[in-house]
Amino acid sequence: MEEKETFLKIVREKSEEFRNLEKSHKEYEEQLEKLDKIKFLSQEEIVEKNRIKKLKLQGKDRMEFLLGEFKKKLSLKN
């Protein structure tokens, strides 16, 4: 677990894009939590919730891609 945290720390230091994606991911999570507290969502809220979920997933996919790229770069250096 410590190795993974060290790796994430390096990626965060080196990649502004990754930091921004993490920040957005957290904001999307908070927005979804607020929407989840609403018992009956309006049609607009349902659309917004689905939109946020898609953005969150796209961001997560991009973060995973960046992590893979960093792993490749690190393995090439070794």
HTML snippet that shows the backbone in 3Dmol.js (N, CA, C, O; Angstrom):
<script src="https://3Dmol.org/build/3Dmol-min.js"></script>
<div id="view" style="width:600px;height:400px;position:relative"></div>
<script>
const pdb = `
ATOM      1  N   MET A   1       0.832  -1.192   0.000  1.00  0.00           N
ATOM      2  CA  MET A   1       0.000   0.000   0.000  1.00  0.00           C
ATOM      3  C   MET A   1       0.873   1.252   0.000  1.00  0.00           C
ATOM      4  O   MET A   1       0.563   2.234  -0.675  1.00  0.00           O
ATOM      5  N   GLU A   2       1.948   1.210   0.749  1.00  0.00           N
ATOM      6  CA  GLU A   2       2.845   2.364   0.823  1.00  0.00           C
ATOM      7  C   GLU A   2       3.464   2.665  -0.534  1.00  0.00           C
ATOM      8  O   GLU A   2       3.647   3.829  -0.892  1.00  0.00           O
ATOM      9  N   GLU A   3       3.787   1.615  -1.292  1.00  0.00           N
ATOM     10  CA  GLU A   3       4.363   1.795  -2.622  1.00  0.00           C
ATOM     11  C   GLU A   3       3.379   2.505  -3.556  1.00  0.00           C
ATOM     12  O   GLU A   3       3.769   3.367  -4.343  1.00  0.00           O
ATOM     13  N   LYS A   4       2.106   2.136  -3.459  1.00  0.00           N
ATOM     14  CA  LYS A   4       1.079   2.761  -4.284  1.00  0.00           C
ATOM     15  C   LYS A   4       0.936   4.239  -3.925  1.00  0.00           C
ATOM     16  O   LYS A   4       0.818   5.077  -4.819  1.00  0.00           O
ATOM     17  N   GLU A   5       0.944   4.571  -2.642  1.00  0.00           N
ATOM     18  CA  GLU A   5       0.838   5.962  -2.204  1.00  0.00           C
ATOM     19  C   GLU A   5       2.045   6.775  -2.674  1.00  0.00           C
ATOM     20  O   GLU A   5       1.902   7.933  -3.065  1.00  0.00           O
ATOM     21  N   THR A   6       3.211   6.177  -2.636  1.00  0.00           N
ATOM     22  CA  THR A   6       4.423   6.855  -3.113  1.00  0.00           C
ATOM     23  C   THR A   6       4.302   7.130  -4.608  1.00  0.00           C
ATOM     24  O   THR A   6       4.644   8.216  -5.076  1.00  0.00           O
ATOM     25  N   PHE A   7       3.818   6.149  -5.347  1.00  0.00           N
ATOM     26  CA  PHE A   7       3.618   6.313  -6.787  1.00  0.00           C
ATOM     27  C   PHE A   7       2.622   7.433  -7.074  1.00  0.00           C
ATOM     28  O   PHE A   7       2.868   8.283  -7.929  1.00  0.00           O
ATOM     29  N   LEU A   8       1.493   7.433  -6.355  1.00  0.00           N
ATOM     30  CA  LEU A   8       0.484   8.485  -6.547  1.00  0.00           C
ATOM     31  C   LEU A   8       1.047   9.858  -6.211  1.00  0.00           C
ATOM     32  O   LEU A   8       0.733  10.843  -6.880  1.00  0.00           O
ATOM     33  N   LYS A   9       1.870   9.925  -5.185  1.00  0.00           N
ATOM     34  CA  LYS A   9       2.485  11.201  -4.806  1.00  0.00           C
ATOM     35  C   LYS A   9       3.364  11.722  -5.945  1.00  0.00           C
ATOM     36  O   LYS A   9       3.348  12.915  -6.251  1.00  0.00           O
ATOM     37  N   ILE A  10       4.113  10.844  -6.556  1.00  0.00           N
ATOM     38  CA  ILE A  10       4.987  11.228  -7.680  1.00  0.00           C
ATOM     39  C   ILE A  10       4.145  11.731  -8.852  1.00  0.00           C
ATOM     40  O   ILE A  10       4.457  12.758  -9.455  1.00  0.00           O
ATOM     41  N   VAL A  11       3.081  11.003  -9.168  1.00  0.00           N
ATOM     42  CA  VAL A  11       2.218  11.392 -10.293  1.00  0.00           C
ATOM     43  C   VAL A  11       1.592  12.753 -10.013  1.00  0.00           C
ATOM     44  O   VAL A  11       1.530  13.607 -10.898  1.00  0.00           O
ATOM     45  N   ARG A  12       1.130  12.952  -8.785  1.00  0.00           N
ATOM     46  CA  ARG A  12       0.529  14.251  -8.425  1.00  0.00           C
ATOM     47  C   ARG A  12       1.536  15.388  -8.577  1.00  0.00           C
ATOM     48  O   ARG A  12       1.194  16.468  -9.057  1.00  0.00           O
ATOM     49  N   GLU A  13       2.764  15.142  -8.171  1.00  0.00           N
ATOM     50  CA  GLU A  13       3.808  16.172  -8.267  1.00  0.00           C
ATOM     51  C   GLU A  13       4.139  16.508  -9.715  1.00  0.00           C
ATOM     52  O   GLU A  13       4.401  17.664 -10.046  1.00  0.00           O
ATOM     53  N   LYS A  14       4.129  15.507 -10.565  1.00  0.00           N
ATOM     54  CA  LYS A  14       4.579  15.681 -11.948  1.00  0.00           C
ATOM     55  C   LYS A  14       3.473  16.093 -12.918  1.00  0.00           C
ATOM     56  O   LYS A  14       3.754  16.673 -13.967  1.00  0.00           O
ATOM     57  N   SER A  15       2.210  15.796 -12.573  1.00  0.00           N
ATOM     58  CA  SER A  15       1.133  15.996 -13.539  1.00  0.00           C
ATOM     59  C   SER A  15       0.054  16.939 -13.016  1.00  0.00           C
ATOM     60  O   SER A  15      -0.723  16.590 -12.128  1.00  0.00           O
ATOM     61  N   GLU A  16       0.027  18.120 -13.579  1.00  0.00           N
ATOM     62  CA  GLU A  16      -1.030  19.072 -13.239  1.00  0.00           C
ATOM     63  C   GLU A  16      -2.385  18.537 -13.687  1.00  0.00           C
ATOM     64  O   GLU A  16      -3.390  18.714 -12.999  1.00  0.00           O
ATOM     65  N   GLU A  17      -2.405  17.881 -14.844  1.00  0.00           N
ATOM     66  CA  GLU A  17      -3.654  17.317 -15.343  1.00  0.00           C
ATOM     67  C   GLU A  17      -4.229  16.313 -14.348  1.00  0.00           C
ATOM     68  O   GLU A  17      -5.431  16.315 -14.084  1.00  0.00           O
ATOM     69  N   PHE A  18      -3.371  15.459 -13.797  1.00  0.00           N
ATOM     70  CA  PHE A  18      -3.825  14.462 -12.835  1.00  0.00           C
ATOM     71  C   PHE A  18      -4.390  15.141 -11.591  1.00  0.00           C
ATOM     72  O   PHE A  18      -5.435  14.740 -11.080  1.00  0.00           O
ATOM     73  N   ARG A  19      -3.701  16.162 -11.111  1.00  0.00           N
ATOM     74  CA  ARG A  19      -4.189  16.905  -9.934  1.00  0.00           C
ATOM     75  C   ARG A  19      -5.557  17.528 -10.214  1.00  0.00           C
ATOM     76  O   ARG A  19      -6.455  17.468  -9.374  1.00  0.00           O
ATOM     77  N   ASN A  20      -5.708  18.121 -11.387  1.00  0.00           N
ATOM     78  CA  ASN A  20      -6.985  18.729 -11.753  1.00  0.00           C
ATOM     79  C   ASN A  20      -8.094  17.685 -11.864  1.00  0.00           C
ATOM     80  O   ASN A  20      -9.228  17.923 -11.449  1.00  0.00           O
ATOM     81  N   LEU A  21      -7.758  16.541 -12.421  1.00  0.00           N
ATOM     82  CA  LEU A  21      -8.740  15.469 -12.543  1.00  0.00           C
ATOM     83  C   LEU A  21      -9.176  14.956 -11.170  1.00  0.00           C
ATOM     84  O   LEU A  21     -10.355  14.686 -10.943  1.00  0.00           O
ATOM     85  N   GLU A  22      -8.216  14.826 -10.266  1.00  0.00           N
ATOM     86  CA  GLU A  22      -8.555  14.391  -8.907  1.00  0.00           C
ATOM     87  C   GLU A  22      -9.472  15.393  -8.221  1.00  0.00           C
ATOM     88  O   GLU A  22     -10.425  15.013  -7.540  1.00  0.00           O
ATOM     89  N   LYS A  23      -9.179  16.659  -8.404  1.00  0.00           N
ATOM     90  CA  LYS A  23     -10.001  17.716  -7.810  1.00  0.00           C
ATOM     91  C   LYS A  23     -11.425  17.663  -8.374  1.00  0.00           C
ATOM     92  O   LYS A  23     -12.398  17.724  -7.622  1.00  0.00           O
ATOM     93  N   SER A  24     -11.538  17.551  -9.687  1.00  0.00           N
ATOM     94  CA  SER A  24     -12.853  17.460 -10.324  1.00  0.00           C
ATOM     95  C   SER A  24     -13.601  16.224  -9.851  1.00  0.00           C
ATOM     96  O   SER A  24     -14.803  16.278  -9.590  1.00  0.00           O
ATOM     97  N   HIS A  25     -12.889  15.115  -9.743  1.00  0.00           N
ATOM     98  CA  HIS A  25     -13.494  13.860  -9.314  1.00  0.00           C
ATOM     99  C   HIS A  25     -14.116  14.025  -7.920  1.00  0.00           C
ATOM    100  O   HIS A  25     -15.230  13.571  -7.662  1.00  0.00           O
ATOM    101  N   LYS A  26     -13.379  14.674  -7.047  1.00  0.00           N
ATOM    102  CA  LYS A  26     -13.879  14.906  -5.690  1.00  0.00           C
ATOM    103  C   LYS A  26     -15.105  15.822  -5.715  1.00  0.00           C
ATOM    104  O   LYS A  26     -16.077  15.577  -5.000  1.00  0.00           O
ATOM    105  N   GLU A  27     -15.063  16.867  -6.528  1.00  0.00           N
ATOM    106  CA  GLU A  27     -16.202  17.783  -6.643  1.00  0.00           C
ATOM    107  C   GLU A  27     -17.436  17.065  -7.189  1.00  0.00           C
ATOM    108  O   GLU A  27     -18.548  17.287  -6.709  1.00  0.00           O
ATOM    109  N   TYR A  28     -17.244  16.214  -8.182  1.00  0.00           N
ATOM    110  CA  TYR A  28     -18.362  15.440  -8.731  1.00  0.00           C
ATOM    111  C   TYR A  28     -18.950  14.518  -7.664  1.00  0.00           C
ATOM    112  O   TYR A  28     -20.167  14.374  -7.557  1.00  0.00           O
ATOM    113  N   GLU A  29     -18.081  13.904  -6.887  1.00  0.00           N
ATOM    114  CA  GLU A  29     -18.531  13.017  -5.819  1.00  0.00           C
ATOM    115  C   GLU A  29     -19.396  13.783  -4.814  1.00  0.00           C
ATOM    116  O   GLU A  29     -20.435  13.287  -4.378  1.00  0.00           O
ATOM    117  N   GLU A  30     -18.966  14.982  -4.453  1.00  0.00           N
ATOM    118  CA  GLU A  30     -19.728  15.810  -3.519  1.00  0.00           C
ATOM    119  C   GLU A  30     -21.082  16.203  -4.111  1.00  0.00           C
ATOM    120  O   GLU A  30     -22.091  16.201  -3.406  1.00  0.00           O
ATOM    121  N   GLN A  31     -21.109  16.535  -5.381  1.00  0.00           N
ATOM    122  CA  GLN A  31     -22.369  16.893  -6.043  1.00  0.00           C
ATOM    123  C   GLN A  31     -23.329  15.708  -6.065  1.00  0.00           C
ATOM    124  O   GLN A  31     -24.530  15.859  -5.837  1.00  0.00           O
ATOM    125  N   LEU A  32     -22.780  14.531  -6.343  1.00  0.00           N
ATOM    126  CA  LEU A  32     -23.620  13.333  -6.371  1.00  0.00           C
ATOM    127  C   LEU A  32     -24.159  13.012  -4.978  1.00  0.00           C
ATOM    128  O   LEU A  32     -25.305  12.585  -4.838  1.00  0.00           O
ATOM    129  N   GLU A  33     -23.348  13.215  -3.961  1.00  0.00           N
ATOM    130  CA  GLU A  33     -23.806  12.975  -2.593  1.00  0.00           C
ATOM    131  C   GLU A  33     -24.979  13.894  -2.248  1.00  0.00           C
ATOM    132  O   GLU A  33     -25.941  13.466  -1.609  1.00  0.00           O
ATOM    133  N   LYS A  34     -24.898  15.144  -2.668  1.00  0.00           N
ATOM    134  CA  LYS A  34     -26.003  16.085  -2.425  1.00  0.00           C
ATOM    135  C   LYS A  34     -27.267  15.630  -3.140  1.00  0.00           C
ATOM    136  O   LYS A  34     -28.358  15.666  -2.571  1.00  0.00           O
ATOM    137  N   LEU A  35     -27.118  15.205  -4.376  1.00  0.00           N
ATOM    138  CA  LEU A  35     -28.282  14.743  -5.140  1.00  0.00           C
ATOM    139  C   LEU A  35     -28.861  13.458  -4.547  1.00  0.00           C
ATOM    140  O   LEU A  35     -30.073  13.246  -4.581  1.00  0.00           O
ATOM    141  N   ASP A  36     -27.995  12.606  -4.004  1.00  0.00           N
ATOM    142  CA  ASP A  36     -28.468  11.358  -3.411  1.00  0.00           C
ATOM    143  C   ASP A  36     -29.309  11.600  -2.149  1.00  0.00           C
ATOM    144  O   ASP A  36     -30.103  10.744  -1.760  1.00  0.00           O
ATOM    145  N   LYS A  37     -29.137  12.741  -1.526  1.00  0.00           N
ATOM    146  CA  LYS A  37     -29.896  13.070  -0.320  1.00  0.00           C
ATOM    147  C   LYS A  37     -31.318  13.533  -0.642  1.00  0.00           C
ATOM    148  O   LYS A  37     -32.175  13.593   0.240  1.00  0.00           O
ATOM    149  N   ILE A  38     -31.557  13.856  -1.901  1.00  0.00           N
ATOM    150  CA  ILE A  38     -32.888  14.300  -2.308  1.00  0.00           C
ATOM    151  C   ILE A  38     -33.753  13.063  -2.548  1.00  0.00           C
ATOM    152  O   ILE A  38     -33.404  12.181  -3.333  1.00  0.00           O
ATOM    153  N   LYS A  39     -34.883  13.022  -1.853  1.00  0.00           N
ATOM    154  CA  LYS A  39     -35.734  11.831  -1.926  1.00  0.00           C
ATOM    155  C   LYS A  39     -36.335  11.630  -3.314  1.00  0.00           C
ATOM    156  O   LYS A  39     -36.284  10.528  -3.861  1.00  0.00           O
ATOM    157  N   PHE A  40     -36.902  12.689  -3.882  1.00  0.00           N
ATOM    158  CA  PHE A  40     -37.504  12.595  -5.211  1.00  0.00           C
ATOM    159  C   PHE A  40     -36.853  13.643  -6.114  1.00  0.00           C
ATOM    160  O   PHE A  40     -37.039  14.845  -5.924  1.00  0.00           O
ATOM    161  N   LEU A  41     -36.101  13.175  -7.081  1.00  0.00           N
ATOM    162  CA  LEU A  41     -35.403  14.081  -7.992  1.00  0.00           C
ATOM    163  C   LEU A  41     -36.336  14.554  -9.100  1.00  0.00           C
ATOM    164  O   LEU A  41     -37.162  13.793  -9.603  1.00  0.00           O
ATOM    165  N   SER A  42     -36.191  15.812  -9.468  1.00  0.00           N
ATOM    166  CA  SER A  42     -36.918  16.320 -10.629  1.00  0.00           C
ATOM    167  C   SER A  42     -36.268  15.767 -11.892  1.00  0.00           C
ATOM    168  O   SER A  42     -35.184  15.187 -11.830  1.00  0.00           O
ATOM    169  N   GLN A  43     -36.908  15.938 -13.009  1.00  0.00           N
ATOM    170  CA  GLN A  43     -36.350  15.467 -14.278  1.00  0.00           C
ATOM    171  C   GLN A  43     -34.995  16.135 -14.540  1.00  0.00           C
ATOM    172  O   GLN A  43     -34.054  15.487 -14.999  1.00  0.00           O
ATOM    173  N   GLU A  44     -34.909  17.429 -14.245  1.00  0.00           N
ATOM    174  CA  GLU A  44     -33.654  18.165 -14.451  1.00  0.00           C
ATOM    175  C   GLU A  44     -32.540  17.624 -13.541  1.00  0.00           C
ATOM    176  O   GLU A  44     -31.382  17.523 -13.947  1.00  0.00           O
ATOM    177  N   GLU A  45     -32.913  17.284 -12.317  1.00  0.00           N
ATOM    178  CA  GLU A  45     -31.923  16.733 -11.375  1.00  0.00           C
ATOM    179  C   GLU A  45     -31.452  15.351 -11.816  1.00  0.00           C
ATOM    180  O   GLU A  45     -30.282  15.009 -11.647  1.00  0.00           O
ATOM    181  N   ILE A  46     -32.342  14.572 -12.370  1.00  0.00           N
ATOM    182  CA  ILE A  46     -31.966  13.244 -12.881  1.00  0.00           C
ATOM    183  C   ILE A  46     -30.984  13.399 -14.036  1.00  0.00           C
ATOM    184  O   ILE A  46     -29.972  12.701 -14.098  1.00  0.00           O
ATOM    185  N   VAL A  47     -31.287  14.316 -14.947  1.00  0.00           N
ATOM    186  CA  VAL A  47     -30.393  14.568 -16.082  1.00  0.00           C
ATOM    187  C   VAL A  47     -29.042  15.051 -15.578  1.00  0.00           C
ATOM    188  O   VAL A  47     -28.004  14.608 -16.067  1.00  0.00           O
ATOM    189  N   GLU A  48     -29.046  15.950 -14.611  1.00  0.00           N
ATOM    190  CA  GLU A  48     -27.799  16.476 -14.049  1.00  0.00           C
ATOM    191  C   GLU A  48     -27.004  15.378 -13.353  1.00  0.00           C
ATOM    192  O   GLU A  48     -25.782  15.308 -13.491  1.00  0.00           O
ATOM    193  N   LYS A  49     -27.686  14.533 -12.617  1.00  0.00           N
ATOM    194  CA  LYS A  49     -27.005  13.424 -11.935  1.00  0.00           C
ATOM    195  C   LYS A  49     -26.322  12.504 -12.951  1.00  0.00           C
ATOM    196  O   LYS A  49     -25.176  12.099 -12.755  1.00  0.00           O
ATOM    197  N   ASN A  50     -27.022  12.182 -14.022  1.00  0.00           N
ATOM    198  CA  ASN A  50     -26.435  11.324 -15.057  1.00  0.00           C
ATOM    199  C   ASN A  50     -25.259  12.007 -15.745  1.00  0.00           C
ATOM    200  O   ASN A  50     -24.262  11.362 -16.067  1.00  0.00           O
ATOM    201  N   ARG A  51     -25.380  13.311 -15.967  1.00  0.00           N
ATOM    202  CA  ARG A  51     -24.290  14.069 -16.581  1.00  0.00           C
ATOM    203  C   ARG A  51     -23.043  14.043 -15.695  1.00  0.00           C
ATOM    204  O   ARG A  51     -21.928  13.843 -16.178  1.00  0.00           O
ATOM    205  N   ILE A  52     -23.245  14.244 -14.410  1.00  0.00           N
ATOM    206  CA  ILE A  52     -22.127  14.243 -13.462  1.00  0.00           C
ATOM    207  C   ILE A  52     -21.481  12.862 -13.412  1.00  0.00           C
ATOM    208  O   ILE A  52     -20.256  12.745 -13.381  1.00  0.00           O
ATOM    209  N   LYS A  53     -22.302  11.826 -13.403  1.00  0.00           N
ATOM    210  CA  LYS A  53     -21.764  10.462 -13.383  1.00  0.00           C
ATOM    211  C   LYS A  53     -20.878  10.205 -14.607  1.00  0.00           C
ATOM    212  O   LYS A  53     -19.816   9.593 -14.497  1.00  0.00           O
ATOM    213  N   LYS A  54     -21.322  10.674 -15.762  1.00  0.00           N
ATOM    214  CA  LYS A  54     -20.530  10.480 -16.985  1.00  0.00           C
ATOM    215  C   LYS A  54     -19.210  11.248 -16.910  1.00  0.00           C
ATOM    216  O   LYS A  54     -18.157  10.723 -17.271  1.00  0.00           O
ATOM    217  N   LEU A  55     -19.276  12.486 -16.442  1.00  0.00           N
ATOM    218  CA  LEU A  55     -18.050  13.279 -16.309  1.00  0.00           C
ATOM    219  C   LEU A  55     -17.084  12.648 -15.312  1.00  0.00           C
ATOM    220  O   LEU A  55     -15.873  12.619 -15.530  1.00  0.00           O
ATOM    221  N   LYS A  56     -17.634  12.154 -14.232  1.00  0.00           N
ATOM    222  CA  LYS A  56     -16.811  11.501 -13.204  1.00  0.00           C
ATOM    223  C   LYS A  56     -16.125  10.264 -13.778  1.00  0.00           C
ATOM    224  O   LYS A  56     -14.938  10.037 -13.543  1.00  0.00           O
ATOM    225  N   LEU A  57     -16.876   9.476 -14.524  1.00  0.00           N
ATOM    226  CA  LEU A  57     -16.323   8.264 -15.131  1.00  0.00           C
ATOM    227  C   LEU A  57     -15.258   8.600 -16.180  1.00  0.00           C
ATOM    228  O   LEU A  57     -14.219   7.943 -16.246  1.00  0.00           O
ATOM    229  N   GLN A  58     -15.515   9.609 -16.986  1.00  0.00           N
ATOM    230  CA  GLN A  58     -14.520  10.028 -17.983  1.00  0.00           C
ATOM    231  C   GLN A  58     -13.235  10.482 -17.301  1.00  0.00           C
ATOM    232  O   GLN A  58     -12.136  10.151 -17.746  1.00  0.00           O
ATOM    233  N   GLY A  59     -13.382  11.237 -16.227  1.00  0.00           N
ATOM    234  CA  GLY A  59     -12.212  11.693 -15.481  1.00  0.00           C
ATOM    235  C   GLY A  59     -11.442  10.533 -14.877  1.00  0.00           C
ATOM    236  O   GLY A  59     -10.212  10.505 -14.913  1.00  0.00           O
ATOM    237  N   LYS A  60     -12.172   9.578 -14.323  1.00  0.00           N
ATOM    238  CA  LYS A  60     -11.531   8.401 -13.729  1.00  0.00           C
ATOM    239  C   LYS A  60     -10.775   7.604 -14.795  1.00  0.00           C
ATOM    240  O   LYS A  60      -9.659   7.144 -14.556  1.00  0.00           O
ATOM    241  N   ASP A  61     -11.385   7.446 -15.963  1.00  0.00           N
ATOM    242  CA  ASP A  61     -10.717   6.740 -17.064  1.00  0.00           C
ATOM    243  C   ASP A  61      -9.429   7.459 -17.463  1.00  0.00           C
ATOM    244  O   ASP A  61      -8.400   6.825 -17.699  1.00  0.00           O
ATOM    245  N   ARG A  62      -9.497   8.778 -17.533  1.00  0.00           N
ATOM    246  CA  ARG A  62      -8.308   9.563 -17.902  1.00  0.00           C
ATOM    247  C   ARG A  62      -7.230   9.443 -16.827  1.00  0.00           C
ATOM    248  O   ARG A  62      -6.045   9.339 -17.145  1.00  0.00           O
ATOM    249  N   MET A  63      -7.632   9.456 -15.564  1.00  0.00           N
ATOM    250  CA  MET A  63      -6.667   9.297 -14.473  1.00  0.00           C
ATOM    251  C   MET A  63      -5.977   7.935 -14.572  1.00  0.00           C
ATOM    252  O   MET A  63      -4.762   7.831 -14.399  1.00  0.00           O
ATOM    253  N   GLU A  64      -6.761   6.896 -14.849  1.00  0.00           N
ATOM    254  CA  GLU A  64      -6.182   5.549 -14.999  1.00  0.00           C
ATOM    255  C   GLU A  64      -5.200   5.506 -16.170  1.00  0.00           C
ATOM    256  O   GLU A  64      -4.145   4.878 -16.080  1.00  0.00           O
ATOM    257  N   PHE A  65      -5.552   6.172 -17.260  1.00  0.00           N
ATOM    258  CA  PHE A  65      -4.664   6.233 -18.414  1.00  0.00           C
ATOM    259  C   PHE A  65      -3.347   6.912 -18.031  1.00  0.00           C
ATOM    260  O   PHE A  65      -2.271   6.411 -18.358  1.00  0.00           O
ATOM    261  N   LEU A  66      -3.433   8.045 -17.342  1.00  0.00           N
ATOM    262  CA  LEU A  66      -2.225   8.767 -16.933  1.00  0.00           C
ATOM    263  C   LEU A  66      -1.368   7.929 -15.991  1.00  0.00           C
ATOM    264  O   LEU A  66      -0.141   7.936 -16.094  1.00  0.00           O
ATOM    265  N   LEU A  67      -2.000   7.215 -15.084  1.00  0.00           N
ATOM    266  CA  LEU A  67      -1.248   6.340 -14.189  1.00  0.00           C
ATOM    267  C   LEU A  67      -0.503   5.271 -14.979  1.00  0.00           C
ATOM    268  O   LEU A  67       0.655   4.970 -14.691  1.00  0.00           O
ATOM    269  N   GLY A  68      -1.174   4.700 -15.976  1.00  0.00           N
ATOM    270  CA  GLY A  68      -0.531   3.699 -16.833  1.00  0.00           C
ATOM    271  C   GLY A  68       0.660   4.272 -17.583  1.00  0.00           C
ATOM    272  O   GLY A  68       1.692   3.615 -17.715  1.00  0.00           O
ATOM    273  N   GLU A  69       0.517   5.502 -18.075  1.00  0.00           N
ATOM    274  CA  GLU A  69       1.616   6.155 -18.785  1.00  0.00           C
ATOM    275  C   GLU A  69       2.813   6.390 -17.870  1.00  0.00           C
ATOM    276  O   GLU A  69       3.959   6.188 -18.272  1.00  0.00           O
ATOM    277  N   PHE A  70       2.542   6.814 -16.651  1.00  0.00           N
ATOM    278  CA  PHE A  70       3.625   7.027 -15.701  1.00  0.00           C
ATOM    279  C   PHE A  70       4.314   5.711 -15.340  1.00  0.00           C
ATOM    280  O   PHE A  70       5.535   5.666 -15.188  1.00  0.00           O
ATOM    281  N   LYS A  71       3.530   4.646 -15.204  1.00  0.00           N
ATOM    282  CA  LYS A  71       4.119   3.334 -14.908  1.00  0.00           C
ATOM    283  C   LYS A  71       5.045   2.892 -16.036  1.00  0.00           C
ATOM    284  O   LYS A  71       6.125   2.355 -15.793  1.00  0.00           O
ATOM    285  N   LYS A  72       4.606   3.125 -17.281  1.00  0.00           N
ATOM    286  CA  LYS A  72       5.456   2.770 -18.434  1.00  0.00           C
ATOM    287  C   LYS A  72       6.757   3.551 -18.404  1.00  0.00           C
ATOM    288  O   LYS A  72       7.831   2.986 -18.610  1.00  0.00           O
ATOM    289  N   LYS A  73       6.663   4.857 -18.147  1.00  0.00           N
ATOM    290  CA  LYS A  73       7.866   5.699 -18.105  1.00  0.00           C
ATOM    291  C   LYS A  73       8.811   5.260 -17.016  1.00  0.00           C
ATOM    292  O   LYS A  73      10.024   5.229 -17.220  1.00  0.00           O
ATOM    293  N   LEU A  74       8.272   4.919 -15.859  1.00  0.00           N
ATOM    294  CA  LEU A  74       9.112   4.465 -14.754  1.00  0.00           C
ATOM    295  C   LEU A  74       9.774   3.135 -15.057  1.00  0.00           C
ATOM    296  O   LEU A  74      10.932   2.924 -14.695  1.00  0.00           O
ATOM    297  N   SER A  75       9.052   2.227 -15.719  1.00  0.00           N
ATOM    298  CA  SER A  75       9.626   0.924 -16.035  1.00  0.00           C
ATOM    299  C   SER A  75      10.693   1.036 -17.114  1.00  0.00           C
ATOM    300  O   SER A  75      11.624   0.232 -17.147  1.00  0.00           O
ATOM    301  N   LEU A  76      10.570   2.024 -18.000  1.00  0.00           N
ATOM    302  CA  LEU A  76      11.591   2.225 -19.027  1.00  0.00           C
ATOM    303  C   LEU A  76      12.881   2.786 -18.429  1.00  0.00           C
ATOM    304  O   LEU A  76      13.974   2.525 -18.933  1.00  0.00           O
ATOM    305  N   LYS A  77      12.744   3.550 -17.364  1.00  0.00           N
ATOM    306  CA  LYS A  77      13.929   4.131 -16.712  1.00  0.00           C
ATOM    307  C   LYS A  77      14.710   3.100 -15.915  1.00  0.00           C
ATOM    308  O   LYS A  77      15.911   3.260 -15.698  1.00  0.00           O
ATOM    309  N   ASN A  78      14.039   2.049 -15.479  1.00  0.00           N
ATOM    310  CA  ASN A  78      14.707   1.027 -14.640  1.00  0.00           C
ATOM    311  C   ASN A  78      15.428   0.014 -15.449  1.00  0.00           C
ATOM    312  O   ASN A  78      16.034  -0.902 -14.894  1.00  0.00           O
TER     313      ASN A  78
END
`;
const viewer = $3Dmol.createViewer("view");
viewer.addModel(pdb, "pdb");
viewer.setStyle({}, {cartoon: {color: "spectrum"}});
viewer.zoomTo();
viewer.render();
</script>
